[in-house]
């Protein structure tokens, strides 16, 4: 009992860092200062898709030549290191509690944007994936974002099928494979924010944004916890 009272004094909220297990205050939202610094946070980003830029350009190479359907996208981190481990733990490890601290970091990015949207939605998973996993990690993140910023969550689309692994496909092949994969479930609001865990090429978010705009949505913004940096083949260096 005495030891318990001592713990209450040094850590009255009983909250642990989701990475290292150290005691953290409630306002740290699950990350101690050290572990938050270990996240590969994005710096200067493409003004369209939000990918981390290593140049002084305004847009990344892909956005400079491709017409993405969403208006803007932003991410907290590069999809590597600690950020990748957190996504894996949430997506494949059943650690659903990670959605909340990740959502808090995503809201920090949202508050730096001048985006106005009526509601938040999420990238749907297929029925097969949902049955296997038991939840949709994107929906968990979206719900936590809504709880933080007091916006309604709307379930707008469904995924008709799973697609084969995309790792070995080119950018063009990924966009082609996503065509028609989503179907509308209800009319969307005029402006919406799509939440997801990872943005790879932007093909998934663009296809969903295209669907929402086809059914009357005027503005579509996207927020993800992480985004994958496009690798350049050695032959192109």
DRENMARLUM-631990 format. One record per residue (C-alpha): residue number from 1; x, y, z. Coordinates in steps of 0.5 Angstrom, whole numbers. Example, Ala and Ser with C-alpha at 12.3 -4.5 7.8 and 13.67 -1.06 7.14 Angstrom:
2
<k 1; c1 25; c2 -9; c3 16>;
<k 2; c1 27; c2 -2; c3 14>;
END
This chain:
237
<k 1; c1 0; c2 0; c3 0>;
<k 2; c1 6; c2 5; c3 2>;
<k 3; c1 9; c2 3; c3 -5>;
<k 4; c1 3; c2 5; c3 -9>;
<k 5; c1 2; c2 11; c3 -5>;
<k 6; c1 9; c2 13; c3 -7>;
<k 7; c1 8; c2 11; c3 -14>;
<k 8; c1 2; c2 16; c3 -14>;
<k 9; c1 6; c2 21; c3 -12>;
<k 10; c1 11; c2 21; c3 -17>;
<k 11; c1 7; c2 19; c3 -23>;
<k 12; c1 0; c2 21; c3 -20>;
<k 13; c1 -4; c2 19; c3 -27>;
<k 14; c1 -1; c2 12; c3 -28>;
<k 15; c1 1; c2 13; c3 -35>;
<k 16; c1 7; c2 10; c3 -39>;
<k 17; c1 10; c2 12; c3 -45>;
<k 18; c1 8; c2 7; c3 -50>;
<k 19; c1 15; c2 6; c3 -53>;
<k 20; c1 19; c2 5; c3 -47>;
<k 21; c1 15; c2 5; c3 -41>;
<k 22; c1 17; c2 11; c3 -37>;
<k 23; c1 12; c2 15; c3 -33>;
<k 24; c1 9; c2 20; c3 -37>;
<k 25; c1 4; c2 26; c3 -35>;
<k 26; c1 -2; c2 26; c3 -38>;
<k 27; c1 -1; c2 32; c3 -43>;
<k 28; c1 5; c2 28; c3 -46>;
<k 29; c1 -1; c2 24; c3 -50>;
<k 30; c1 3; c2 17; c3 -49>;
<k 31; c1 10; c2 19; c3 -51>;
<k 32; c1 16; c2 21; c3 -47>;
<k 33; c1 20; c2 27; c3 -49>;
<k 34; c1 26; c2 22; c3 -51>;
<k 35; c1 22; c2 17; c3 -55>;
<k 36; c1 18; c2 23; c3 -59>;
<k 37; c1 25; c2 26; c3 -61>;
<k 38; c1 26; c2 19; c3 -64>;
<k 39; c1 21; c2 19; c3 -68>;
<k 40; c1 23; c2 21; c3 -76>;
<k 41; c1 19; c2 27; c3 -76>;
<k 42; c1 17; c2 30; c3 -83>;
<k 43; c1 21; c2 37; c3 -84>;
<k 44; c1 20; c2 41; c3 -90>;
<k 45; c1 14; c2 37; c3 -94>;
<k 46; c1 11; c2 37; c3 -101>;
<k 47; c1 6; c2 42; c3 -101>;
<k 48; c1 1; c2 37; c3 -104>;
<k 49; c1 2; c2 30; c3 -101>;
<k 50; c1 6; c2 32; c3 -95>;
<k 51; c1 12; c2 27; c3 -96>;
<k 52; c1 18; c2 29; c3 -93>;
<k 53; c1 23; c2 33; c3 -98>;
<k 54; c1 30; c2 33; c3 -98>;
<k 55; c1 30; c2 39; c3 -104>;
<k 56; c1 28; c2 46; c3 -104>;
<k 57; c1 23; c2 44; c3 -109>;
<k 58; c1 15; c2 46; c3 -107>;
<k 59; c1 13; c2 39; c3 -110>;
<k 60; c1 16; c2 32; c3 -110>;
<k 61; c1 17; c2 29; c3 -117>;
<k 62; c1 11; c2 25; c3 -117>;
<k 63; c1 6; c2 31; c3 -115>;
<k 64; c1 9; c2 35; c3 -120>;
<k 65; c1 7; c2 30; c3 -126>;
<k 66; c1 1; c2 27; c3 -123>;
<k 67; c1 -6; c2 30; c3 -121>;
<k 68; c1 -8; c2 27; c3 -115>;
<k 69; c1 -15; c2 27; c3 -113>;
<k 70; c1 -15; c2 30; c3 -106>;
<k 71; c1 -13; c2 37; c3 -104>;
<k 72; c1 -8; c2 36; c3 -99>;
<k 73; c1 -5; c2 31; c3 -95>;
<k 74; c1 0; c2 31; c3 -89>;
<k 75; c1 4; c2 26; c3 -85>;
<k 76; c1 7; c2 26; c3 -78>;
<k 77; c1 13; c2 22; c3 -79>;
<k 78; c1 17; c2 18; c3 -85>;
<k 79; c1 15; c2 11; c3 -85>;
<k 80; c1 21; c2 8; c3 -82>;
<k 81; c1 25; c2 7; c3 -75>;
<k 82; c1 20; c2 8; c3 -69>;
<k 83; c1 14; c2 10; c3 -73>;
<k 84; c1 14; c2 4; c3 -77>;
<k 85; c1 15; c2 0; c3 -71>;
<k 86; c1 9; c2 3; c3 -68>;
<k 87; c1 5; c2 2; c3 -74>;
<k 88; c1 6; c2 -5; c3 -74>;
<k 89; c1 4; c2 -6; c3 -67>;
<k 90; c1 -2; c2 -2; c3 -68>;
<k 91; c1 -4; c2 -6; c3 -75>;
<k 92; c1 -1; c2 -13; c3 -74>;
<k 93; c1 0; c2 -13; c3 -66>;
<k 94; c1 -7; c2 -12; c3 -64>;
<k 95; c1 -5; c2 -6; c3 -60>;
<k 96; c1 -11; c2 -2; c3 -61>;
<k 97; c1 -9; c2 3; c3 -55>;
<k 98; c1 -4; c2 6; c3 -60>;
<k 99; c1 -9; c2 9; c3 -64>;
<k 100; c1 -10; c2 15; c3 -59>;
<k 101; c1 -3; c2 17; c3 -58>;
<k 102; c1 -2; c2 17; c3 -66>;
<k 103; c1 -8; c2 21; c3 -67>;
<k 104; c1 -6; c2 26; c3 -62>;
<k 105; c1 1; c2 27; c3 -66>;
<k 106; c1 -3; c2 28; c3 -72>;
<k 107; c1 -8; c2 33; c3 -69>;
<k 108; c1 -1; c2 37; c3 -68>;
<k 109; c1 0; c2 37; c3 -75>;
<k 110; c1 -7; c2 39; c3 -77>;
<k 111; c1 -7; c2 45; c3 -72>;
<k 112; c1 -2; c2 48; c3 -77>;
<k 113; c1 -6; c2 47; c3 -83>;
<k 114; c1 -11; c2 52; c3 -85>;
<k 115; c1 -16; c2 46; c3 -87>;
<k 116; c1 -24; c2 47; c3 -86>;
<k 117; c1 -27; c2 41; c3 -86>;
<k 118; c1 -34; c2 38; c3 -84>;
<k 119; c1 -33; c2 31; c3 -82>;
<k 120; c1 -27; c2 26; c3 -81>;
<k 121; c1 -28; c2 19; c3 -85>;
<k 122; c1 -23; c2 13; c3 -86>;
<k 123; c1 -20; c2 9; c3 -91>;
<k 124; c1 -24; c2 2; c3 -90>;
<k 125; c1 -21; c2 -5; c3 -90>;
<k 126; c1 -24; c2 -11; c3 -94>;
<k 127; c1 -29; c2 -15; c3 -90>;
<k 128; c1 -24; c2 -21; c3 -90>;
<k 129; c1 -18; c2 -16; c3 -87>;
<k 130; c1 -23; c2 -14; c3 -82>;
<k 131; c1 -26; c2 -21; c3 -80>;
<k 132; c1 -18; c2 -23; c3 -80>;
<k 133; c1 -16; c2 -17; c3 -76>;
<k 134; c1 -22; c2 -16; c3 -72>;
<k 135; c1 -22; c2 -8; c3 -73>;
<k 136; c1 -20; c2 -3; c3 -78>;
<k 137; c1 -14; c2 1; c3 -75>;
<k 138; c1 -15; c2 7; c3 -80>;
<k 139; c1 -22; c2 7; c3 -77>;
<k 140; c1 -19; c2 7; c3 -69>;
<k 141; c1 -15; c2 13; c3 -71>;
<k 142; c1 -20; c2 17; c3 -74>;
<k 143; c1 -25; c2 16; c3 -68>;
<k 144; c1 -19; c2 18; c3 -64>;
<k 145; c1 -18; c2 25; c3 -68>;
<k 146; c1 -26; c2 26; c3 -68>;
<k 147; c1 -26; c2 26; c3 -60>;
<k 148; c1 -20; c2 30; c3 -60>;
<k 149; c1 -22; c2 36; c3 -65>;
<k 150; c1 -30; c2 35; c3 -63>;
<k 151; c1 -32; c2 33; c3 -71>;
<k 152; c1 -37; c2 28; c3 -73>;
<k 153; c1 -34; c2 21; c3 -76>;
<k 154; c1 -37; c2 19; c3 -82>;
<k 155; c1 -37; c2 12; c3 -85>;
<k 156; c1 -37; c2 14; c3 -93>;
<k 157; c1 -34; c2 8; c3 -97>;
<k 158; c1 -33; c2 1; c3 -97>;
<k 159; c1 -27; c2 -3; c3 -100>;
<k 160; c1 -30; c2 -8; c3 -105>;
<k 161; c1 -24; c2 -13; c3 -105>;
<k 162; c1 -17; c2 -14; c3 -102>;
<k 163; c1 -11; c2 -13; c3 -107>;
<k 164; c1 -5; c2 -17; c3 -108>;
<k 165; c1 2; c2 -14; c3 -105>;
<k 166; c1 4; c2 -8; c3 -108>;
<k 167; c1 11; c2 -7; c3 -106>;
<k 168; c1 14; c2 -9; c3 -112>;
<k 169; c1 9; c2 -5; c3 -117>;
<k 170; c1 11; c2 1; c3 -120>;
<k 171; c1 8; c2 8; c3 -118>;
<k 172; c1 4; c2 7; c3 -124>;
<k 173; c1 2; c2 0; c3 -123>;
<k 174; c1 0; c2 2; c3 -116>;
<k 175; c1 -5; c2 7; c3 -118>;
<k 176; c1 -8; c2 3; c3 -124>;
<k 177; c1 -9; c2 -3; c3 -119>;
<k 178; c1 -13; c2 2; c3 -114>;
<k 179; c1 -18; c2 4; c3 -120>;
<k 180; c1 -25; c2 2; c3 -118>;
<k 181; c1 -24; c2 -1; c3 -111>;
<k 182; c1 -28; c2 3; c3 -107>;
<k 183; c1 -36; c2 4; c3 -107>;
<k 184; c1 -40; c2 10; c3 -104>;
<k 185; c1 -44; c2 8; c3 -98>;
<k 186; c1 -47; c2 15; c3 -96>;
<k 187; c1 -47; c2 22; c3 -99>;
<k 188; c1 -41; c2 25; c3 -97>;
<k 189; c1 -41; c2 32; c3 -93>;
<k 190; c1 -38; c2 38; c3 -97>;
<k 191; c1 -31; c2 38; c3 -94>;
<k 192; c1 -28; c2 32; c3 -91>;
<k 193; c1 -22; c2 29; c3 -88>;
<k 194; c1 -19; c2 22; c3 -89>;
<k 195; c1 -15; c2 19; c3 -84>;
<k 196; c1 -10; c2 13; c3 -85>;
<k 197; c1 -4; c2 10; c3 -82>;
<k 198; c1 1; c2 10; c3 -88>;
<k 199; c1 1; c2 14; c3 -94>;
<k 200; c1 5; c2 10; c3 -99>;
<k 201; c1 4; c2 13; c3 -106>;
<k 202; c1 -2; c2 17; c3 -105>;
<k 203; c1 -6; c2 12; c3 -110>;
<k 204; c1 -11; c2 9; c3 -104>;
<k 205; c1 -12; c2 16; c3 -102>;
<k 206; c1 -13; c2 19; c3 -109>;
<k 207; c1 -18; c2 14; c3 -111>;
<k 208; c1 -22; c2 15; c3 -105>;
<k 209; c1 -22; c2 22; c3 -106>;
<k 210; c1 -24; c2 21; c3 -113>;
<k 211; c1 -30; c2 17; c3 -111>;
<k 212; c1 -32; c2 22; c3 -105>;
<k 213; c1 -32; c2 28; c3 -110>;
<k 214; c1 -36; c2 24; c3 -116>;
<k 215; c1 -41; c2 24; c3 -110>;
<k 216; c1 -41; c2 31; c3 -109>;
<k 217; c1 -35; c2 33; c3 -104>;
<k 218; c1 -32; c2 39; c3 -106>;
<k 219; c1 -26; c2 39; c3 -101>;
<k 220; c1 -22; c2 33; c3 -99>;
<k 221; c1 -16; c2 33; c3 -94>;
<k 222; c1 -12; c2 27; c3 -92>;
<k 223; c1 -8; c2 26; c3 -85>;
<k 224; c1 -4; c2 20; c3 -84>;
<k 225; c1 1; c2 18; c3 -78>;
<k 226; c1 7; c2 16; c3 -83>;
<k 227; c1 9; c2 17; c3 -90>;
<k 228; c1 14; c2 13; c3 -94>;
<k 229; c1 19; c2 16; c3 -98>;
<k 230; c1 20; c2 15; c3 -105>;
<k 231; c1 27; c2 11; c3 -106>;
<k 232; c1 31; c2 12; c3 -112>;
<k 233; c1 34; c2 6; c3 -116>;
<k 234; c1 41; c2 6; c3 -116>;
<k 235; c1 41; c2 6; c3 -124>;
<k 236; c1 38; c2 13; c3 -123>;
<k 237; c1 43; c2 16; c3 -119>;
END
